[in-house]
Amino acid sequence: MAADIIEEIKEKYSEISDDYDVRLEKDDGGRVINVNTVLLEYAEVLRKVLPSKYKGHKVVVSYYADK
């Protein structure tokens, strides 16, 4: 089921690269699709394209910040 939802969102939104880390998780607010990118620029594009919810899951886009 989790793999199905991840594959569906990747197919529907071509902006999600196979290089991105996409996980289905749970937190206090419910079910979350977490999309992690490498750069802020990629995250900004995804935040404009992806919906805030997908099939009942909150969609969160983040990036790996330089340390």
N, C-alpha and C positions, 0 to 999 in steps of 0.2 A: 504494500500500500504506500509506504513512504517513498519507495523508489519510483512508483508510478506517478505520484504527484510531482516529484522532482523532475522526472523526464517530461511530463506534460508542460510544466512551466518553461523548461528549456526549449521545447519544441515551439511553444506559442510565442516566446520572446527570444528572437535570434540574437539579441544583444547580450544574452547570458553566454559567455564563452565557456567552453569545456575546461578551461584553465581556472575558472573561479570555483571556490569552495562553496557548494550549496548543500545545506543541511536542513533536515526537518527536526525541530526541537520543541520542547515544552518549557514554558516558564510560568510565573504566577498569573500572567494575563491570558494564558491558553497556548494554542499551537502556533508555532512560528516557523516560517521558511526564512532561514538566515543565508544571505548571499554575501560572501566576502570576496572583495577584489584586491588587487595589488596596489593600485593607485587611486588617489582621491578623484582624479578626472574620470576614471571608469565608474566609480561609485556615483558621481554626480549625474552621469548619463543614465544609469540604471534607475536612479531615484525619480527621474523625469518620465521614464518609460513604464516601469512596473507599477501595478496597482498597489494600494496600501493593504489590500486583502486579496487572497486568491484561494478560492474553494474553502472558505472558512478559516484560513490560516493568515495570520498577520505576516506581512512581508517586510523584512528588515534588511537594508543594504548597508554594509560597512566596508572598511578598507583597512589594510595593514599599515599603520602609521610608522614612519621612520623613527627610530629611537636615538 
